[in-house]
Amino acid sequence: MTRIYWDSMLFIYMLEANPTFGPKVRRILNQIVSRGDRLSTSVFSIGEILTGPRRRGSVSGVDAVNKYFLSGAVEILPFTEATAHQYSVIRAANRVSQADGIHLATAAEAAADVFFTNDNGLRRLSIPGVKFFADLDGKVI
């Protein structure tokens, strides 16, 4: 079984039905499900994803996000003391935002096989513990 890590934006594209990226994300999700792979993300992602519906005052949006993450469809990875050490190593060696550092450290600590992101800058990084990076078109680096 392959552990697939998604950064927050992929979930946002899917849950908010983004017309440009939503269909690509759905295609990737269908492949993950059909292969029996494990979709994972950081607990931090939930906070990032909930921000949009909360800003819009969308109670139904907040409920939909919570329902999705409580469904068991996604493995929610914790931010632990070991993850914090990974975070410091990644941030010391790379120019990444705090949020991206959290995602990368969480994926590395969980030994993610593939890290999906729509961020070109992240895909160019080499992060010990993350085997491959992939974009929304399936290009693996």
N, CA, C and O atoms as a GROMACS GRO file, in nm:
protein
  564
    1MET      N    1   0.085  -0.118   0.000
    1MET     CA    2   0.000   0.000   0.000
    1MET      C    3   0.089   0.124   0.000
    1MET      O    4   0.185   0.133   0.076
    2THR      N    5   0.056   0.217  -0.085
    2THR     CA    6   0.131   0.341  -0.099
    2THR      C    7   0.066   0.451  -0.016
    2THR      O    8  -0.056   0.469  -0.019
    3ARG      N    9   0.149   0.525   0.059
    3ARG     CA   10   0.097   0.638   0.136
    3ARG      C   11   0.111   0.764   0.051
    3ARG      O   12   0.221   0.805   0.015
    4ILE      N   13  -0.004   0.823   0.019
    4ILE     CA   14  -0.011   0.943  -0.064
    4ILE      C   15  -0.045   1.061   0.027
    4ILE      O   16  -0.146   1.058   0.097
    5TYR      N   17   0.040   1.163   0.026
    5TYR     CA   18   0.017   1.282   0.108
    5TYR      C   19  -0.033   1.395   0.018
    5TYR      O   20   0.026   1.423  -0.086
    6TRP      N   21  -0.142   1.458   0.060
    6TRP     CA   22  -0.193   1.577  -0.011
    6TRP      C   23  -0.173   1.699   0.076
    6TRP      O   24  -0.200   1.697   0.196
    7ASP      N   25  -0.125   1.807   0.013
    7ASP     CA   26  -0.126   1.933   0.087
    7ASP      C   27  -0.268   1.989   0.086
    7ASP      O   28  -0.355   1.939   0.015
    8SER      N   29  -0.292   2.090   0.164
    8SER     CA   30  -0.427   2.143   0.187
    8SER      C   31  -0.500   2.184   0.060
    8SER      O   32  -0.621   2.164   0.048
    9MET      N   33  -0.427   2.241  -0.034
    9MET     CA   34  -0.494   2.296  -0.153
    9MET      C   35  -0.568   2.190  -0.232
    9MET      O   36  -0.673   2.220  -0.289
   10LEU      N   37  -0.518   2.069  -0.237
   10LEU     CA   38  -0.588   1.966  -0.313
   10LEU      C   39  -0.726   1.941  -0.254
   10LEU      O   40  -0.823   1.926  -0.328
   11PHE      N   41  -0.734   1.936  -0.123
   11PHE     CA   42  -0.863   1.916  -0.058
   11PHE      C   43  -0.955   2.037  -0.084
   11PHE      O   44  -1.074   2.021  -0.106
   12ILE      N   45  -0.898   2.156  -0.081
   12ILE     CA   46  -0.977   2.277  -0.106
   12ILE      C   47  -1.031   2.275  -0.248
   12ILE      O   48  -1.149   2.304  -0.270
   13TYR      N   49  -0.947   2.241  -0.345
   13TYR     CA   50  -0.993   2.231  -0.484
   13TYR      C   51  -1.110   2.134  -0.496
   13TYR      O   52  -1.209   2.162  -0.564
   14MET      N   53  -1.097   2.020  -0.430
   14MET     CA   54  -1.201   1.917  -0.439
   14MET      C   55  -1.328   1.958  -0.364
   14MET      O   56  -1.437   1.952  -0.420
   15LEU      N   57  -1.314   1.999  -0.239
   15LEU     CA   58  -1.431   2.027  -0.156
   15LEU      C   59  -1.506   2.153  -0.200
   15LEU      O   60  -1.627   2.164  -0.180
   16GLU      N   61  -1.435   2.247  -0.261
   16GLU     CA   62  -1.500   2.368  -0.309
   16GLU      C   63  -1.531   2.361  -0.458
   16GLU      O   64  -1.572   2.461  -0.518
   17ALA      N   65  -1.511   2.244  -0.518
   17ALA     CA   66  -1.542   2.220  -0.660
   17ALA      C   67  -1.478   2.325  -0.751
   17ALA      O   68  -1.546   2.384  -0.836
   18ASN      N   69  -1.348   2.348  -0.733
   18ASN     CA   70  -1.276   2.441  -0.818
   18ASN      C   71  -1.288   2.395  -0.963
   18ASN      O   72  -1.254   2.281  -0.994
   19PRO      N   73  -1.336   2.483  -1.053
   19PRO     CA   74  -1.361   2.440  -1.191
   19PRO      C   75  -1.234   2.402  -1.269
   19PRO      O   76  -1.241   2.320  -1.360
   20THR      N   77  -1.122   2.459  -1.234
   20THR     CA   78  -0.997   2.429  -1.304
   20THR      C   79  -0.928   2.306  -1.247
   20THR      O   80  -0.889   2.215  -1.321
   21PHE      N   81  -0.912   2.303  -1.116
   21PHE     CA   82  -0.833   2.196  -1.054
   21PHE      C   83  -0.915   2.084  -0.991
   21PHE      O   84  -0.865   1.974  -0.973
   22GLY      N   85  -1.041   2.111  -0.959
   22GLY     CA   86  -1.126   2.010  -0.896
   22GLY      C   87  -1.133   1.879  -0.972
   22GLY      O   88  -1.116   1.773  -0.912
   23PRO      N   89  -1.157   1.883  -1.105
   23PRO     CA   90  -1.163   1.757  -1.180
   23PRO      C   91  -1.032   1.678  -1.178
   23PRO      O   92  -1.034   1.555  -1.174
   24LYS      N   93  -0.919   1.747  -1.180
   24LYS     CA   94  -0.790   1.679  -1.174
   24LYS      C   95  -0.773   1.610  -1.039
   24LYS      O   96  -0.726   1.496  -1.032
   25VAL      N   97  -0.811   1.679  -0.934
   25VAL     CA   98  -0.798   1.622  -0.800
   25VAL      C   99  -0.890   1.501  -0.784
   25VAL      O  100  -0.851   1.400  -0.726
   26ARG      N  101  -1.011   1.510  -0.835
   26ARG     CA  102  -1.106   1.397  -0.830
   26ARG      C  103  -1.049   1.276  -0.905
   26ARG      O  104  -1.062   1.163  -0.858
   27ARG      N  105  -0.985   1.300  -1.021
   27ARG     CA  106  -0.924   1.192  -1.097
   27ARG      C  107  -0.814   1.124  -1.015
   27ARG      O  108  -0.804   1.002  -1.011
   28ILE      N  109  -0.731   1.205  -0.950
   28ILE     CA  110  -0.624   1.151  -0.866
   28ILE      C  111  -0.684   1.070  -0.751
   28ILE      O  112  -0.637   0.960  -0.721
   29LEU      N  113  -0.787   1.125  -0.687
   29LEU     CA  114  -0.852   1.055  -0.576
   29LEU      C  115  -0.910   0.922  -0.622
   29LEU      O  116  -0.897   0.821  -0.552
   30ASN      N  117  -0.974   0.920  -0.738
   30ASN     CA  118  -1.030   0.795  -0.790
   30ASN      C  119  -0.921   0.690  -0.813
   30ASN      O  120  -0.943   0.572  -0.787
   31GLN      N  121  -0.804   0.733  -0.860
   31GLN     CA  122  -0.692   0.641  -0.880
   31GLN      C  123  -0.641   0.588  -0.745
   31GLN      O  124  -0.609   0.470  -0.732
   32ILE      N  125  -0.634   0.676  -0.647
   32ILE     CA  126  -0.588   0.634  -0.514
   32ILE      C  127  -0.682   0.528  -0.458
   32ILE      O  128  -0.637   0.426  -0.407
   33VAL      N  129  -0.812   0.554  -0.467
   33VAL     CA  130  -0.911   0.461  -0.414
   33VAL      C  131  -0.906   0.328  -0.490
   33VAL      O  132  -0.908   0.222  -0.429
   34SER      N  133  -0.901   0.334  -0.623
   34SER     CA  134  -0.903   0.209  -0.702
   34SER      C  135  -0.777   0.126  -0.680
   34SER      O  136  -0.783   0.003  -0.691
   35ARG      N  137  -0.666   0.189  -0.649
   35ARG     CA  138  -0.542   0.115  -0.622
   35ARG      C  139  -0.533   0.065  -0.478
   35ARG      O  140  -0.449  -0.019  -0.446
   36GLY      N  141  -0.620   0.116  -0.392
   36GLY     CA  142  -0.614   0.077  -0.252
   36GLY      C  143  -0.503   0.147  -0.175
   36GLY      O  144  -0.456   0.097  -0.073
   37ASP      N  145  -0.461   0.263  -0.225
   37ASP     CA  146  -0.357   0.339  -0.156
   37ASP      C  147  -0.416   0.414  -0.039
   37ASP      O  148  -0.538   0.425  -0.025
   38ARG      N  149  -0.329   0.465   0.046
   38ARG     CA  150  -0.371   0.538   0.166
   38ARG      C  151  -0.352   0.688   0.143
   38ARG      O  152  -0.240   0.734   0.125
   39LEU      N  153  -0.462   0.762   0.145
   39LEU     CA  154  -0.458   0.908   0.134
   39LEU      C  155  -0.436   0.965   0.273
   39LEU      O  156  -0.507   0.930   0.368
   40SER      N  157  -0.337   1.054   0.285
   40SER     CA  158  -0.308   1.112   0.416
   40SER      C  159  -0.280   1.261   0.404
   40SER      O  160  -0.251   1.313   0.296
   41THR      N  161  -0.291   1.327   0.518
   41THR     CA  162  -0.256   1.468   0.529
   41THR      C  163  -0.231   1.501   0.675
   41THR      O  164  -0.255   1.418   0.763
   42SER      N  165  -0.182   1.619   0.700
   42SER     CA  166  -0.156   1.664   0.836
   42SER      C  167  -0.284   1.712   0.903
   42SER      O  168  -0.376   1.760   0.837
   43VAL      N  169  -0.289   1.699   1.033
   43VAL     CA  170  -0.399   1.756   1.110
   43VAL      C  171  -0.407   1.906   1.085
   43VAL      O  172  -0.515   1.965   1.094
   44PHE      N  173  -0.295   1.968   1.055
   44PHE     CA  174  -0.288   2.111   1.022
   44PHE      C  175  -0.375   2.145   0.901
   44PHE      O  176  -0.432   2.254   0.894
   45SER      N  177  -0.384   2.052   0.806
   45SER     CA  178  -0.466   2.075   0.686
   45SER      C  179  -0.610   2.106   0.720
   45SER      O  180  -0.673   2.191   0.656
   46ILE      N  181  -0.663   2.039   0.819
   46ILE     CA  182  -0.803   2.062   0.856
   46ILE      C  183  -0.824   2.208   0.892
   46ILE      O  184  -0.922   2.270   0.850
   47GLY      N  185  -0.733   2.265   0.971
   47GLY     CA  186  -0.741   2.406   1.007
   47GLY      C  187  -0.732   2.496   0.886
   47GLY      O  188  -0.807   2.593   0.874
   48GLU      N  189  -0.640   2.465   0.795
   48GLU     CA  190  -0.628   2.546   0.674
   48GLU      C  191  -0.754   2.538   0.588
   48GLU      O  192  -0.800   2.639   0.535
   49ILE      N  193  -0.809   2.420   0.574
   49ILE     CA  194  -0.926   2.399   0.489
   49ILE      C  195  -1.051   2.464   0.549
   49ILE      O  196  -1.136   2.514   0.476
   50LEU      N  197  -1.062   2.464   0.681
   50LEU     CA  198  -1.178   2.524   0.747
   50LEU      C  199  -1.178   2.677   0.742
   50LEU      O  200  -1.281   2.740   0.761
   51THR      N  201  -1.062   2.736   0.716
   51THR     CA  202  -1.051   2.882   0.718
   51THR      C  203  -1.142   2.948   0.615
   51THR      O  204  -1.209   3.046   0.647
   52GLY      N  205  -1.147   2.897   0.493
   52GLY     CA  206  -1.230   2.956   0.388
   52GLY      C  207  -1.378   2.958   0.425
   52GLY      O  208  -1.440   3.065   0.422
   53PRO      N  209  -1.437   2.843   0.460
   53PRO     CA  210  -1.578   2.844   0.498
   53PRO      C  211  -1.607   2.933   0.619
   53PRO      O  212  -1.711   2.998   0.625
   54ARG      N  213  -1.515   2.937   0.714
   54ARG     CA  214  -1.536   3.023   0.831
   54ARG      C  215  -1.533   3.170   0.792
   54ARG      O  216  -1.614   3.249   0.841
   55ARG      N  217  -1.441   3.209   0.704
   55ARG     CA  218  -1.436   3.349   0.658
   55ARG      C  219  -1.564   3.388   0.586
   55ARG      O  220  -1.610   3.502   0.598
   56ARG      N  221  -1.620   3.294   0.510
   56ARG     CA  222  -1.743   3.321   0.437
   56ARG      C  223  -1.866   3.308   0.526
   56ARG      O  224  -1.977   3.338   0.482
   57GLY      N  225  -1.847   3.264   0.650
   57GLY     CA  226  -1.960   3.244   0.739
   57GLY      C  227  -2.048   3.128   0.697
   57GLY      O  228  -2.168   3.128   0.724
   58SER      N  229  -1.989   3.029   0.631
   58SER     CA  230  -2.063   2.915   0.578
   58SER      C  231  -2.064   2.799   0.678
   58SER      O  232  -1.971   2.719   0.684
   59VAL      N  233  -2.171   2.792   0.755
   59VAL     CA  234  -2.186   2.683   0.851
   59VAL      C  235  -2.192   2.550   0.778
   59VAL      O  236  -2.133   2.452   0.823
   60SER      N  237  -2.262   2.546   0.665
   60SER     CA  238  -2.271   2.422   0.588
   60SER      C  239  -2.135   2.382   0.532
   60SER      O  240  -2.104   2.263   0.524
   61GLY      N  241  -2.053   2.479   0.494
   61GLY     CA  242  -1.918   2.450   0.446
   61GLY      C  243  -1.831   2.391   0.556
   61GLY      O  244  -1.758   2.294   0.532
   62VAL      N  245  -1.839   2.449   0.675
   62VAL     CA  246  -1.765   2.395   0.790
   62VAL      C  247  -1.811   2.253   0.820
   62VAL      O  248  -1.730   2.164   0.844
   63ASP      N  249  -1.942   2.233   0.820
   63ASP     CA  250  -1.997   2.099   0.846
   63ASP      C  251  -1.950   1.998   0.741
   63ASP      O  252  -1.918   1.885   0.775
   64ALA      N  253  -1.947   2.039   0.614
   64ALA     CA  254  -1.905   1.949   0.507
   64ALA      C  255  -1.759   1.908   0.523
   64ALA      O  256  -1.724   1.792   0.504
   65VAL      N  257  -1.674   2.004   0.559
   65VAL     CA  258  -1.531   1.973   0.580
   65VAL      C  259  -1.516   1.878   0.698
   65VAL      O  260  -1.446   1.777   0.688
   66ASN      N  261  -1.583   1.909   0.808
   66ASN     CA  262  -1.573   1.822   0.925
   66ASN      C  263  -1.624   1.681   0.895
   66ASN      O  264  -1.562   1.582   0.935
   67LYS      N  265  -1.734   1.672   0.825
   67LYS     CA  266  -1.792   1.542   0.790
   67LYS      C  267  -1.694   1.462   0.704
   67LYS      O  268  -1.674   1.342   0.726
   68TYR      N  269  -1.634   1.528   0.606
   68TYR     CA  270  -1.539   1.460   0.518
   68TYR      C  271  -1.422   1.402   0.598
   68TYR      O  272  -1.385   1.286   0.579
   69PHE      N  273  -1.363   1.482   0.686
   69PHE     CA  274  -1.246   1.435   0.759
   69PHE      C  275  -1.280   1.336   0.870
   69PHE      O  276  -1.194   1.261   0.914
   70LEU      N  277  -1.404   1.336   0.916
   70LEU     CA  278  -1.447   1.236   1.014
   70LEU      C  279  -1.489   1.105   0.947
   70LEU      O  280  -1.511   1.005   1.016
   71SER      N  281  -1.500   1.104   0.815
   71SER     CA  282  -1.548   0.986   0.742
   71SER      C  283  -1.449   0.871   0.739
   71SER      O  284  -1.486   0.757   0.710
   72GLY      N  285  -1.324   0.898   0.768
   72GLY     CA  286  -1.222   0.794   0.761
   72GLY      C  287  -1.161   0.781   0.623
   72GLY      O  288  -1.078   0.693   0.601
   73ALA      N  289  -1.200   0.865   0.530
   73ALA     CA  290  -1.147   0.859   0.394
   73ALA      C  291  -1.001   0.904   0.387
   73ALA      O  292  -0.930   0.872   0.292
   74VAL      N  293  -0.958   0.979   0.488
   74VAL     CA  294  -0.823   1.035   0.489
   74VAL      C  295  -0.757   1.001   0.622
   74VAL      O  296  -0.817   1.016   0.729
   75GLU      N  297  -0.634   0.956   0.614
   75GLU     CA  298  -0.554   0.933   0.734
   75GLU      C  299  -0.502   1.069   0.782
   75GLU      O  300  -0.430   1.137   0.709
   76ILE      N  301  -0.539   1.108   0.902
   76ILE     CA  302  -0.496   1.236   0.958
   76ILE      C  303  -0.370   1.212   1.040
   76ILE      O  304  -0.372   1.143   1.142
   77LEU      N  305  -0.260   1.270   0.994
   77LEU     CA  306  -0.131   1.250   1.059
   77LEU      C  307  -0.108   1.359   1.164
   77LEU      O  308  -0.136   1.476   1.138
   78PRO      N  309  -0.056   1.322   1.281
   78PRO     CA  310  -0.035   1.420   1.387
   78PRO      C  311   0.094   1.499   1.369
   78PRO      O  312   0.183   1.460   1.294
   79PHE      N  313   0.102   1.610   1.437
   79PHE     CA  314   0.226   1.688   1.446
   79PHE      C  315   0.284   1.656   1.583
   79PHE      O  316   0.239   1.709   1.684
   80THR      N  317   0.385   1.572   1.584
   80THR     CA  318   0.443   1.522   1.708
   80THR      C  319   0.578   1.590   1.736
   80THR      O  320   0.624   1.674   1.658
   81GLU      N  321   0.641   1.551   1.846
   81GLU     CA  322   0.774   1.603   1.875
   81GLU      C  323   0.873   1.562   1.766
   81GLU      O  324   0.958   1.642   1.728
   82ALA      N  325   0.862   1.440   1.716
   82ALA     CA  326   0.949   1.396   1.607
   82ALA      C  327   0.924   1.478   1.481
   82ALA      O  328   1.018   1.511   1.408
   83THR      N  329   0.798   1.511   1.455
   83THR     CA  330   0.764   1.594   1.340
   83THR      C  331   0.823   1.734   1.357
   83THR      O  332   0.870   1.794   1.260
   84ALA      N  333   0.822   1.785   1.478
   84ALA     CA  334   0.879   1.916   1.506
   84ALA      C  335   1.029   1.918   1.473
   84ALA      O  336   1.079   2.017   1.420
   85HIS      N  337   1.098   1.810   1.504
   85HIS     CA  338   1.241   1.802   1.470
   85HIS      C  339   1.259   1.800   1.318
   85HIS      O  340   1.347   1.868   1.265
   86GLN      N  341   1.177   1.721   1.248
   86GLN     CA  342   1.180   1.720   1.101
   86GLN      C  343   1.156   1.861   1.046
   86GLN      O  344   1.226   1.906   0.956
   87TYR      N  345   1.058   1.929   1.104
   87TYR     CA  346   1.022   2.065   1.063
   87TYR      C  347   1.144   2.157   1.073
   87TYR      O  348   1.172   2.233   0.981
   88SER      N  349   1.216   2.150   1.184
   88SER     CA  350   1.331   2.239   1.202
   88SER      C  351   1.441   2.208   1.102
   88SER      O  352   1.507   2.300   1.052
   89VAL      N  353   1.463   2.082   1.071
   89VAL     CA  354   1.564   2.043   0.973
   89VAL      C  355   1.524   2.095   0.834
   89VAL      O  356   1.607   2.151   0.762
   90ILE      N  357   1.398   2.077   0.798
   90ILE     CA  358   1.350   2.121   0.666
   90ILE      C  359   1.357   2.273   0.653
   90ILE      O  360   1.403   2.324   0.552
   91ARG      N  361   1.311   2.344   0.756
   91ARG     CA  362   1.311   2.491   0.750
   91ARG      C  363   1.453   2.548   0.753
   91ARG      O  364   1.479   2.653   0.695
   92ALA      N  365   1.546   2.480   0.820
   92ALA     CA  366   1.684   2.527   0.825
   92ALA      C  367   1.753   2.509   0.689
   92ALA      O  368   1.841   2.588   0.653
   93ALA      N  369   1.713   2.408   0.615
   93ALA     CA  370   1.780   2.375   0.488
   93ALA      C  371   1.710   2.432   0.365
   93ALA      O  372   1.769   2.436   0.257
   94ASN      N  373   1.584   2.474   0.378
   94ASN     CA  374   1.506   2.517   0.263
   94ASN      C  375   1.431   2.645   0.293
   94ASN      O  376   1.394   2.672   0.407
   95ARG      N  377   1.408   2.724   0.190
   95ARG     CA  378   1.328   2.845   0.205
   95ARG      C  379   1.183   2.808   0.177
   95ARG      O  380   1.136   2.820   0.064
   96VAL      N  381   1.114   2.763   0.280
   96VAL     CA  382   0.972   2.729   0.268
   96VAL      C  383   0.895   2.801   0.378
   96VAL      O  384   0.950   2.832   0.484
   97SER      N  385   0.769   2.826   0.351
   97SER     CA  386   0.685   2.891   0.451
   97SER      C  387   0.666   2.799   0.571
   97SER      O  388   0.694   2.679   0.565
   98GLN      N  389   0.619   2.856   0.680
   98GLN     CA  390   0.592   2.775   0.798
   98GLN      C  391   0.489   2.668   0.766
   98GLN      O  392   0.505   2.553   0.807
   99ALA      N  393   0.383   2.703   0.695
   99ALA     CA  394   0.278   2.607   0.660
   99ALA      C  395   0.335   2.494   0.574
   99ALA      O  396   0.308   2.377   0.600
  100ASP      N  397   0.413   2.529   0.472
  100ASP     CA  398   0.472   2.426   0.387
  100ASP      C  399   0.568   2.339   0.466
  100ASP      O  400   0.576   2.218   0.444
  101GLY      N  401   0.641   2.399   0.559
  101GLY     CA  402   0.732   2.322   0.645
  101GLY      C  403   0.656   2.220   0.727
  101GLY      O  404   0.704   2.108   0.746
  102ILE      N  405   0.540   2.258   0.777
  102ILE     CA  406   0.457   2.164   0.854
  102ILE      C  407   0.413   2.048   0.766
  102ILE      O  408   0.422   1.932   0.806
  103HIS      N  409   0.366   2.078   0.645
  103HIS     CA  410   0.324   1.972   0.553
  103HIS      C  411   0.441   1.879   0.519
  103HIS      O  412   0.428   1.757   0.525
  104LEU      N  413   0.553   1.937   0.482
  104LEU     CA  414   0.669   1.856   0.444
  104LEU      C  415   0.720   1.771   0.559
  104LEU      O  416   0.753   1.654   0.541
  105ALA      N  417   0.725   1.829   0.678
  105ALA     CA  418   0.772   1.754   0.794
  105ALA      C  419   0.677   1.640   0.829
  105ALA      O  420   0.721   1.530   0.863
  106THR      N  421   0.548   1.666   0.820
  106THR     CA  422   0.449   1.562   0.850
  106THR      C  423   0.460   1.449   0.750
  106THR      O  424   0.458   1.332   0.788
  107ALA      N  425   0.472   1.483   0.623
  107ALA     CA  426   0.487   1.380   0.520
  107ALA      C  427   0.617   1.302   0.538
  107ALA      O  428   0.618   1.180   0.525
  108ALA      N  429   0.725   1.372   0.568
  108ALA     CA  430   0.854   1.305   0.586
  108ALA      C  431   0.852   1.212   0.707
  108ALA      O  432   0.900   1.099   0.700
  109GLU      N  433   0.796   1.259   0.816
  109GLU     CA  434   0.789   1.177   0.938
  109GLU      C  435   0.706   1.051   0.914
  109GLU      O  436   0.733   0.946   0.973
  110ALA      N  437   0.604   1.061   0.829
  110ALA     CA  438   0.518   0.946   0.800
  110ALA      C  439   0.573   0.861   0.685
  110ALA      O  440   0.511   0.762   0.646
  111ALA      N  441   0.688   0.899   0.632
  111ALA     CA  442   0.751   0.828   0.520
  111ALA      C  443   0.656   0.819   0.400
  111ALA      O  444   0.631   0.710   0.347
  112ALA      N  445   0.605   0.934   0.359
  112ALA     CA  446   0.513   0.939   0.245
  112ALA      C  447   0.582   0.891   0.118
  112ALA      O  448   0.697   0.927   0.090
  113ASP      N  449   0.511   0.811   0.043
  113ASP     CA  450   0.564   0.765  -0.084
  113ASP      C  451   0.554   0.874  -0.191
  113ASP      O  452   0.646   0.892  -0.271
  114VAL      N  453   0.443   0.947  -0.191
  114VAL     CA  454   0.421   1.054  -0.288
  114VAL      C  455   0.358   1.174  -0.217
  114VAL      O  456   0.265   1.158  -0.138
  115PHE      N  457   0.410   1.291  -0.246
  115PHE     CA  458   0.358   1.417  -0.192
  115PHE      C  459   0.298   1.493  -0.310
  115PHE      O  460   0.371   1.540  -0.397
  116PHE      N  461   0.164   1.504  -0.313
  116PHE     CA  462   0.096   1.578  -0.419
  116PHE      C  463   0.081   1.723  -0.378
  116PHE      O  464   0.038   1.754  -0.267
  117THR      N  465   0.116   1.813  -0.471
  117THR     CA  466   0.101   1.955  -0.448
  117THR      C  467   0.087   2.027  -0.582
  117THR      O  468   0.130   1.976  -0.685
  118ASN      N  469   0.027   2.142  -0.579
  118ASN     CA  470   0.018   2.226  -0.698
  118ASN      C  471   0.121   2.338  -0.691
  118ASN      O  472   0.116   2.432  -0.770
  119ASP      N  473   0.213   2.329  -0.597
  119ASP     CA  474   0.316   2.430  -0.574
  119ASP      C  475   0.446   2.386  -0.644
  119ASP      O  476   0.512   2.293  -0.599
  120ASN      N  477   0.480   2.454  -0.752
  120ASN     CA  478   0.600   2.418  -0.829
  120ASN      C  479   0.727   2.424  -0.744
  120ASN      O  480   0.817   2.342  -0.762
  121GLY      N  481   0.735   2.520  -0.653
  121GLY     CA  482   0.853   2.535  -0.569
  121GLY      C  483   0.874   2.414  -0.479
  121GLY      O  484   0.988   2.370  -0.460
  122LEU      N  485   0.768   2.362  -0.424
  122LEU     CA  486   0.781   2.245  -0.335
  122LEU      C  487   0.824   2.122  -0.412
  122LEU      O  488   0.903   2.041  -0.362
  123ARG      N  489   0.773   2.106  -0.532
  123ARG     CA  490   0.806   1.986  -0.611
  123ARG      C  491   0.953   1.979  -0.648
  123ARG      O  492   1.003   1.872  -0.681
  124ARG      N  493   1.023   2.090  -0.643
  124ARG     CA  494   1.165   2.092  -0.678
  124ARG      C  495   1.255   2.052  -0.560
  124ARG      O  496   1.375   2.032  -0.577
  125LEU      N  497   1.197   2.040  -0.442
  125LEU     CA  498   1.276   2.009  -0.323
  125LEU      C  499   1.308   1.860  -0.313
  125LEU      O  500   1.239   1.775  -0.369
  126SER      N  501   1.413   1.832  -0.242
  126SER     CA  502   1.447   1.695  -0.208
  126SER      C  503   1.439   1.686  -0.056
  126SER      O  504   1.521   1.743   0.016
  127ILE      N  505   1.337   1.614  -0.007
  127ILE     CA  506   1.313   1.606   0.137
  127ILE      C  507   1.332   1.462   0.182
  127ILE      O  508   1.255   1.375   0.140
  128PRO      N  509   1.432   1.436   0.265
  128PRO     CA  510   1.448   1.300   0.316
  128PRO      C  511   1.320   1.252   0.385
  128PRO      O  512   1.263   1.323   0.469
  129GLY      N  513   1.275   1.134   0.349
  129GLY     CA  514   1.152   1.080   0.404
  129GLY      C  515   1.036   1.088   0.308
  129GLY      O  516   0.936   1.018   0.325
  130VAL      N  517   1.047   1.174   0.206
  130VAL     CA  518   0.944   1.184   0.101
  130VAL      C  519   1.006   1.129  -0.026
  130VAL      O  520   1.102   1.185  -0.078
  131LYS      N  521   0.951   1.018  -0.077
  131LYS     CA  522   1.012   0.952  -0.192
  131LYS      C  523   0.995   1.030  -0.321
  131LYS      O  524   1.092   1.050  -0.395
  132PHE      N  525   0.871   1.076  -0.350
  132PHE     CA  526   0.844   1.145  -0.476
  132PHE      C  527   0.749   1.262  -0.453
  132PHE      O  528   0.669   1.262  -0.360
  133PHE      N  529   0.760   1.360  -0.541
  133PHE     CA  530   0.664   1.470  -0.547
  133PHE      C  531   0.586   1.455  -0.678
  133PHE      O  532   0.641   1.410  -0.778
  134ALA      N  533   0.458   1.492  -0.676
  134ALA     CA  534   0.377   1.484  -0.798
  134ALA      C  535   0.289   1.608  -0.810
  134ALA      O  536   0.251   1.668  -0.710
  135ASP      N  537   0.258   1.643  -0.934
  135ASP     CA  538   0.170   1.756  -0.958
  135ASP      C  539   0.030   1.705  -0.996
  135ASP      O  540   0.006   1.584  -0.998
  136LEU      N  541  -0.060   1.797  -1.024
  136LEU     CA  542  -0.198   1.759  -1.052
  136LEU      C  543  -0.217   1.690  -1.186
  136LEU      O  544  -0.323   1.634  -1.212
  137ASP      N  545  -0.115   1.695  -1.272
  137ASP     CA  546  -0.123   1.625  -1.399
  137ASP      C  547  -0.059   1.486  -1.390
  137ASP      O  548  -0.049   1.414  -1.489
  138GLY      N  549  -0.015   1.450  -1.269
  138GLY     CA  550   0.043   1.317  -1.249
  138GLY      C  551   0.192   1.312  -1.277
  138GLY      O  552   0.251   1.204  -1.273
  139LYS      N  553   0.253   1.426  -1.305
  139LYS     CA  554   0.398   1.430  -1.329
  139LYS      C  555   0.470   1.406  -1.196
  139LYS      O  556   0.451   1.481  -1.100
  140VAL      N  557   0.550   1.303  -1.192
  140VAL     CA  558   0.621   1.265  -1.070
  140VAL      C  559   0.766   1.309  -1.081
  140VAL      O  560   0.833   1.288  -1.182
  141ILE      N  561   0.813   1.370  -0.973
  141ILE     CA  562   0.953   1.417  -0.969
  141ILE      C  563   1.025   1.342  -0.858
  141ILE      O  564   1.144   1.365  -0.836
   0.00000   0.00000   0.00000
